[in-house]
């Protein structure tokens, strides 16, 4: 596990898909913060989420950690908001056809 973590610390680009899909325990939230904090000025991030900043607070159950994480992720970023119907849901085939 440590080997993979050390490889991630050397990355130039990280893609984090569906962040905050599930609530994190305090220990996990602190680990995520430490990871992002270490890399936020050394690497580029592509992050997807369907949660608002207010929902991050609920998912992490800690306003301070949520604010610190968002501060680092959103620092010098370009936010792209997508809206509309889900492509996957619109184009999926039902198992009942």
Secondary structure, DSSP 8 states (H G I E B T S, - for coil): -HHHHHHHTT-SEEEE-STTSS---HHHHHHHHHHHHHHTTTSEEEE--S--HHHHHHHHT-HHHHHHHHHHHHTT-------SS-HHHHH---TT-
